[in-house]
Amino acid sequence: MSGKALALGISLSLVVSAAPPGAMVRAKLNVPNALRNGTFAADRYLNIPPGFQVSLFASVGGARFLAVAPNGDVLVSQPGAGQVTLLRPLAGGGVPQSFTFVSGLRSPHDIVFHTINGTSYVYITETNQINRFRYNAGDTSAHDREVIVTGLPDSQAAGFGGGYAHQLKNIAIGSDGHLYVSIGSSCNVCADDTTGDPVRGAIYQYNADGSAGRLFARGLRNAEGVRFLPGTNTLWAAVNNRDNVPYPVQDSSGNYGQVIWPYVDNHPPDLLTAVRDGGNYGWPFCDSNPDKTLDQMPFNADFDTNQDSHVDCGKMDLVSKGIPAHSAPLGLLFLGDTGFAQPYRTGAVVGLHGSWDRTAKTGYKVAYFPWSNTTQLPGEQADLVTGWLDDTSQNAWGRPVDAAVDATGSMLISDDTAGAIYRLTYAPAAISAASGFAVLAPESIGSVFGTQLSTQTASAASADWPTSLGGVKLTVQDGTGAARSARLAYVSSGQINFEVPAGTAAGNATLMIEQSTGTISLGTVLIAATAPALFSANGNGQGVAAATAVEVVLPTTHQGPVSVFTCAQPGNCKSVPIRIGVDTPIFLSFYGTGIRGSADVSVTIGGASASVLYAGPQGTYPGLDQVNVGLPLSLHGAGEVDVVLKVSGQTANTVTINIE
């Protein structure tokens, strides 16, 4: 870890954030020469988070859903071609080998690997049935086919467009060994789907061999991405909701029952929701209303099917999270297996295929949802990858579908319009030692990671860090062209800890190191005016604050230290209850980076505003910042509470303290 952590005398790990930066860097798509044709004959750009790189991994026409085999091969469904393609990455990089894994299928879509009693299978859906094939590591073609579920409905209601959209089937296999199959609706909104056998707009549960099928949940118009939250038995689904919903409110507008675009544009929302056994999520009788919140939204009775409210919407299951209407969510991926920075691994992504029936298009992106380890619910939606849609012209050159984690820990993204598989890789030139991701601020501490950065391992001998250490100098050149030497705390072959020079302009900056062999560019990083982050004692970003405190005994000014946390061992830290009283006010000091440089600093503790007594440089250690606050007396007996720091409107990662 960095020198500042050691200087504080406490065990500090990289802090993670509940809301890491989103798609804020415009990056040129790296395209191999062999794939520079068609859509990619010209340069293409995507917007990605700082510290990431994006490249074209493969060209696969009509690429939809993805699955990564145990040996690292990548399977890609192509419903329009009736086949599944296998991509085998090459050890030295470059365009992967391509094999037809299976062909002649009826619009194959979702793909899942599963092992039963030592036998591995790959499950592949068709519109009318579910297949499974025995799988041996290294197989390039499917074999030993079993049709385990038959008779799935794949017809559409008369006059219902959308090609094969709602005929495609999606599946998941839970830790309980059961197979879950999503059956989309036959239409936009029709009550007949709810009385058929099987019910449509529903999810069914089967044994892994396809036996003992039963209705699991209903009211989900078209659940495309169905996946289990890792470590739980909770099924989640990304759901396409209805179109052309009439205005459902009898008010003075006179629009009741009319299809008006200002309303249709935003109603009803698409969905990202947990799905319980026996649940009913409303379609086609009840529509979630996003007007006040996207979390646990109330319902409106659907005008087309439920004007008289003969179906009680109060008995429907509230949806976990709304997604802007007509975004067309498809693939769902939980990010825990990626090689991304820790803040991004406690979250999920959803491919938003994009709208066809909205005044201004929405979607055409990969959306990111931070995840609460406490509630096991998604946080506010953010952009992870954008750029397929030109907002000005409303033209789109690509439409993302699904995402999967490859053997390198990178994220693959399929695109059925551009016929592409992209690879998003976390490869930062530098990250903040406080925030754990590649956003830095002037006078904050950053860490460069790589190989052969230095031939020596050396640490600064004092708090006055030098600009040359272990034969290494590091220069930060900002977007104005100004180059400044950075002070160094630590250098080694794989890591350099440094302070971002004061005066570095906001925007992209280039890091360069000077060695005895010459000057090497490490790439670019994003410099923000402020990039607030707080240290946590256990490094999980939603855990214990790495803070100090004192109590003042009144009416004297005697001060005594107060413990805020204790660590049995590194990474296993607990908050220590802080006793608060009228005669013994408590003052806390929180440490981090990006806190200086603005008078606009606020702290809330347990939702109560805390008086900020000081915010700025720590004073002794370069790059370390500190904020001192008074603990509000109103929090007496509050227990564990969140500490939220904001600097110029930017919110740092959340940490907790414990108040008796």
Stockholm file with secondary structure:
# STOCKHOLM 1.0

chainA/1-660         MSGKALALGISLSLVVSAAPPGAMVRAKLNVPNALRNGTFAADRYLNIPPGFQVSLFASVGGARFLAVAPNGDVLVSQPGAGQVTLLRPLAGGGVPQSFTFVSGLRSPHDIVFHTINGTSYVYITETNQINRFRYNAGDTSAHDREVIVTGLPDSQAAGFGGGYAHQLKNIAIGSDGHLYVSIGSSCNVCADDTTGDPVRGAIYQYNADGSAGRLFARGLRNAEGVRFLPGTNTLWAAVNNRDNVPYPVQDSSGNYGQVIWPYVDNHPPDLLTAVRDGGNYGWPFCDSNPDKTLDQMPFNADFDTNQDSHVDCGKMDLVSKGIPAHSAPLGLLFLGDTGFAQPYRTGAVVGLHGSWDRTAKTGYKVAYFPWSNTTQLPGEQADLVTGWLDDTSQNAWGRPVDAAVDATGSMLISDDTAGAIYRLTYAPAAISAASGFAVLAPESIGSVFGTQLSTQTASAASADWPTSLGGVKLTVQDGTGAARSARLAYVSSGQINFEVPAGTAAGNATLMIEQSTGTISLGTVLIAATAPALFSANGNGQGVAAATAVEVVLPTTHQGPVSVFTCAQPGNCKSVPIRIGVDTPIFLSFYGTGIRGSADVSVTIGGASASVLYAGPQGTYPGLDQVNVGLPLSLHGAGEVDVVLKVSGQTANTVTINIE
#=GR chainA/1-660 SS CCHHHHHHTSCCCCCCCSSCCCSCEEEECBCCGGGCSGGGSSCCEEEECTTEEEEEEEECTTCCCEEECTTSCEEEEEGGGTEEEEEECCTTCSSCEEEEEECSCSSCCCEEEEEETTEEEEEEECSSCEEEEECCTTCSSCEEEEEEECCCCCCCCTTCCSTTGGGCCEEEECTTSCEEEEECCSSSSCGGGGTSSSCSSEEEEECTTSCSCEEEEECCTEEEEEEECTTSSCEEEEEECCSSCCCCCCSTTCCTTCCCHHHHTTCSCEEEEEECTTCBCCTTTEEECCSSCSBSCCEEECHHHHTTCCSCGGGSCCCSEEECTTCCEEEEEECTTSCSCHHHHSEEEEEECCCSSSSSCCCCEEEEEEBCTTTCCBCCCEEEEBCSBCTTTCCBSCCEEEEEECTTSCEEEEETTTTEEEEEEECCSCEETTTSSSEECTTCEEEEECSSSCSSCEECSSSSCCSEETTEEEEEECTTSCEEECEEEEECSSEEEEECCTTCCSEEEEEEEEETTEEEEEEEEEECSCCCEECBSSSSSSSBBCEEEEEEETTTTEEEEECCEEEEETTEEEECCBCCBTTBCEEEEEEEESCSSCSCEEEEETTEEEEEEEEEECSSSTTCEEEEEECCGGGTTCEEEEEEEEETTEECCCEEEEEC
#=GC SS_cons         CCHHHHHHTSCCCCCCCSSCCCSCEEEECBCCGGGCSGGGSSCCEEEECTTEEEEEEEECTTCCCEEECTTSCEEEEEGGGTEEEEEECCTTCSSCEEEEEECSCSSCCCEEEEEETTEEEEEEECSSCEEEEECCTTCSSCEEEEEEECCCCCCCCTTCCSTTGGGCCEEEECTTSCEEEEECCSSSSCGGGGTSSSCSSEEEEECTTSCSCEEEEECCTEEEEEEECTTSSCEEEEEECCSSCCCCCCSTTCCTTCCCHHHHTTCSCEEEEEECTTCBCCTTTEEECCSSCSBSCCEEECHHHHTTCCSCGGGSCCCSEEECTTCCEEEEEECTTSCSCHHHHSEEEEEECCCSSSSSCCCCEEEEEEBCTTTCCBCCCEEEEBCSBCTTTCCBSCCEEEEEECTTSCEEEEETTTTEEEEEEECCSCEETTTSSSEECTTCEEEEECSSSCSSCEECSSSSCCSEETTEEEEEECTTSCEEECEEEEECSSEEEEECCTTCCSEEEEEEEEETTEEEEEEEEEECSCCCEECBSSSSSSSBBCEEEEEEETTTTEEEEECCEEEEETTEEEECCBCCBTTBCEEEEEEEESCSSCSCEEEEETTEEEEEEEEEECSSSTTCEEEEEECCGGGTTCEEEEEEEEETTEECCCEEEEEC
//
